[in-house]
């Protein structure tokens, strides 16, 4: 069956450290993968998109990698801050036209001061 | 620049009733997707509308239906509500995508509680 897993429901790290979140999938062949941030009671906010032929993407303190052989994406937040505390969702796009996204369950990140 | 607007923000309905949720997409966006997000889970795709037609549908029963208007706004209708329909309903808009992927712009959602 098709499945998306994100590492541990919750992740606690100390301020200033690098947070690494994992998205693993089985039986999908995504055209690209996205990461979103979601705060309680709010809709997800788009952060980064990485295509199947890209290995790495960066945006300020954020970095995402995509390994289609391992069927895994890693999402890194360097120099983490308490304001980075939120739930982070990975989403697989199953076609190039963005008509069908499948979201993972999310990882709740808490950055402790 | 207004983002995606959803109404109402909260709603309480009784089992068996019908509900209509509304969404205005971000300016310049013509594609609207609806998602259901249960507590502690990721959003689940319901359907997507483009040019006033349902373009793709997720694994949801026919009780879930929608509509898109000429101004690109959209409605989600749910009939014969069940307790399990209680969730955050999210609307996401994007420009028409043909060969490139875009990040969705999500609204803040409508929290539906069925009692």
Interface residues (C-beta under 8 A of the other chain):
Chain A: X4 X9 X31 X32 X34 X36 X41 X42 X43 X44 X45 X46 X47 X49 X51 X89 X91 X93 X96 X97 X98 X99 X100 X101 X102 X103 X104 X105 X106
Chain B: X4 X31 X33 X35 X40 X41 X42 X43 X44 X45 X48 X55 X56 X58 X90 X92 X94 X97 X98 X99 X100 X101 X102 X103 X104 X105 X106 X107 X108 X109 X111
